[in-house]
Amino acid sequence: MKKRLSLCFIGALILMLSFAVPNMKAASVLDEVRESYATYTGSGYSGGAALLDPIPSDMKITALNPHDYNYKGINAALAGAYLEVKGPKGKTVVYVTDKYPEGAKGALDLSHNAFAKIGHMADGKIPISWKIVKAPISGNVAYRIKEGSSEWWAAIQVRNHKYPIMKMEYYKDGQWVNMEKTDYNHFLGFNMGSKSLPVRITDIRGVIVKDKLPALPSTAASQAYIVKGNVQLPN
């Protein structure tokens, strides 16, 4: 009897640890603070590397250095992320819409309104620290289907996500197929079929949600279009 109770206790402990580890990892990713510098720019609202147009002209945005933009070696990993940035005057939250090619590790190139919120414009360059935060958004995720997409080749972008998206897969022939993420912030799929498409996305915390997209067009789409999703990442 004692042996059986001991085995039950060990099993329960293992189960508890298996749930605790992902939570600890998630916390470490979101609590990671980068320290560097920020400059400012008037670009990033249209035609940014992340292809997130249209972007409201009064939104606080930033371009992100290549090291962090391609977090963990994944192209455009932090595209569409929200960052809490602290500077000499205070803090603000910015939306990542572009890449800052010449920026050092941790560096940001902020929009004018974001820079003025945390620093003095006359300085031109200020010390900062920042971390990834939950997006201040509502509603479900959305998908941008890039022009030229069809059942044979498709480039799909995830939008309106609470946390950065690191991975996207689609379900075909009884298995999940990984989609490569491009430097223009879309996931690529090939021969995805003419029926509604089950997909799953994985965020920076390792949290996975499943969704289903309408069937892709049989011939190449002449222009990009947006598909509303049915799910959102949990808090």
URURRA-V647183 format. One record per residue. N is the residue number from 1. RES is the residue in one letter. NEAR is the number of other C-alpha atoms within 12 Angstrom. Layout:
n=<N	N>
res=<RES	RES>
near=<NEAR	NEAR>
//
This chain:
n=<1	2	3	4	5	6	7	8	9	10	11	12	13	14	15	16	17	18	19	20	21	22	23	24	25	26	27	28	29	30	31	32	33	34	35	36	37	38	39	40	41	42	43	44	45	46	47	48	49	50	51	52	53	54	55	56	57	58	59	60	61	62	63	64	65	66	67	68	69	70	71	72	73	74	75	76	77	78	79	80	81	82	83	84	85	86	87	88	89	90	91	92	93	94	95	96	97	98	99	100	101	102	103	104	105	106	107	108	109	110	111	112	113	114	115	116	117	118	119	120	121	122	123	124	125	126	127	128	129	130	131	132	133	134	135	136	137	138	139	140	141	142	143	144	145	146	147	148	149	150	151	152	153	154	155	156	157	158	159	160	161	162	163	164	165	166	167	168	169	170	171	172	173	174	175	176	177	178	179	180	181	182	183	184	185	186	187	188	189	190	191	192	193	194	195	196	197	198	199	200	201	202	203	204	205	206	207	208	209	210	211	212	213	214	215	216	217	218	219	220	221	222	223	224	225	226	227	228	229	230	231	232	233	234	235>
res=<M	K	K	R	L	S	L	C	F	I	G	A	L	I	L	M	L	S	F	A	V	P	N	M	K	A	A	S	V	L	D	E	V	R	E	S	Y	A	T	Y	T	G	S	G	Y	S	G	G	A	A	L	L	D	P	I	P	S	D	M	K	I	T	A	L	N	P	H	D	Y	N	Y	K	G	I	N	A	A	L	A	G	A	Y	L	E	V	K	G	P	K	G	K	T	V	V	Y	V	T	D	K	Y	P	E	G	A	K	G	A	L	D	L	S	H	N	A	F	A	K	I	G	H	M	A	D	G	K	I	P	I	S	W	K	I	V	K	A	P	I	S	G	N	V	A	Y	R	I	K	E	G	S	S	E	W	W	A	A	I	Q	V	R	N	H	K	Y	P	I	M	K	M	E	Y	Y	K	D	G	Q	W	V	N	M	E	K	T	D	Y	N	H	F	L	G	F	N	M	G	S	K	S	L	P	V	R	I	T	D	I	R	G	V	I	V	K	D	K	L	P	A	L	P	S	T	A	A	S	Q	A	Y	I	V	K	G	N	V	Q	L	P	N>
near=<7	8	9	10	11	12	13	14	14	14	14	14	14	14	13	14	14	14	14	14	16	18	19	16	18	22	20	17	24	26	19	19	21	28	21	26	31	42	37	34	27	23	23	38	29	18	17	30	34	40	31	34	23	18	23	14	16	16	23	35	43	47	47	48	34	30	26	38	42	33	25	16	16	28	30	42	43	46	49	47	44	35	43	33	41	30	31	22	18	21	22	32	32	40	46	47	43	44	41	34	21	17	26	23	23	35	34	49	42	46	36	31	25	37	39	28	25	35	30	22	23	12	17	20	26	30	27	31	29	34	33	39	33	29	27	20	21	17	18	21	34	29	34	32	36	31	22	22	32	30	27	21	26	37	35	42	47	50	40	33	39	35	41	44	41	39	39	39	34	35	27	20	12	8	12	20	24	22	31	26	31	27	27	31	42	37	38	33	33	24	24	34	26	21	19	18	29	29	34	34	41	29	31	34	31	27	25	24	28	25	29	25	32	23	22	36	29	19	18	19	22	14	15	25	21	25	24	23	29	22	26	31	34	20	18>
//
